[in-house]
């Protein structure tokens, strides 16, 4: 998922960013309310994580502005204010969930992924399957012919993107945007390296290749 974290505590923001990236998500950071609202309006995020007490514009005002403009992106509110009345106020302002500080990262991740699933345009599909290749989005596991395949977070995200577009060509530009969150060409072989690693894991030990290079266009995951 692509997630915006609106948190003015730079140490806390970096901690969350690192953990979410390790879990395979793409993260943007905003350190004040004005910037957070601007970024939320300008980009298509899967989940917004908004601290309630921010400089320039507080989190509840950001939320109210988004909801007033028909933005339905799921929002998790973070706050040191954890009393029942505070949580109710946050939820009534349009929040999808409310997590009081201090919190454990494990719980934060679980709550983000839960509200992200509820808004998933795929209808909350937990499993993707092409032939004997299976991906479970909840347990973040991949198997082919019953054999477990271990993937790094970026490899998992790359495979997820290809599986969600099975039978269609996925261009290099699409991969840069969806998997690396690049909106420019970094002029590196980062895609080639990851495609090579992914191919060695999902195809090398099996008789039928699934990951195909479409020269001059991109890549396609399909049975032939």
Secondary structure by P-SEA (a helix, b strand, c coil): cbbbbbccaaaaaaaaaaaaaaabbbbbbbccaaaaaaaaacccccbbbbbcccccccaaaaaaaaaaaccccbbbbbcccccaaaaaaaaaacccccccccccaaaaaaaaaaaaaaacccccccccccccccccccccccccccbbbbbcaaaaaaaaaaaaaccccccaaaaaaaccccccccccaaaaaaaaaaaaacccccccccccccccbbbbbccc
